[in-house]
């Protein structure tokens, strides 16, 4: 009985702390939005999965603290995104900070994911999965996957390689099929401006030759 009461108290305390931390984040993100001229949409997510595998992961998915507006002249959407993986009675929630830039294009998807320590070691020794580029540093740091290798090599030119190498080491970048997304595991609000800056910079560095004709109709509503 004592153990049950102790367990109940611990669960209640954790729940209360989580609630108050969540409420503080809502307030902090609202202040961030006000400071940067962004519109707060709360949990009003209207972009579906945008063709991003991350937004299809897990058993349940949540988009919160959604912001929308202009950043460095580009239309952007931000969200706190989480997905839940369930395994019997065990559940694991994985959370991210995501910035999406509306490119209004239709292109093969190209994903640039940071290699973990094991992946980087494998790349240096025996080679690891992913498309190869002329930059050894870039190959060591990123695993690049695409359904169209030739397009990926055209997209990630010397200037884009330099840009991606300048990003924080935990940033992931996904180009296409219509939008660009830069994301990382959940960031403190004080670090969100850097994530927005990174997404805008990457979007602006997309080479002209890698920009297909605009997709028919409007972009994804960003």
Secondary structure, 3 states (H helix, E strand, C coil): CHHHHHHHHHHHHHHHHHHHHHHHHHHHHHHHHHHHCCEEEECCCCCCCCCCHHHHCCCEEEEEEEEEEEECCEEEEEEEEEEEEEECCEEEEEEEEEEEEECCECCCCEEEEECCHHHHHHHHHCCCCCCCCCCHHHHHHEEEEECCHHHHHHHCCHHHHHHHHCCCCCCEEEECCCEEEEEEECCCHHHHHHHHHHHHHHHHCCCHHHCCCECCCCCCCC
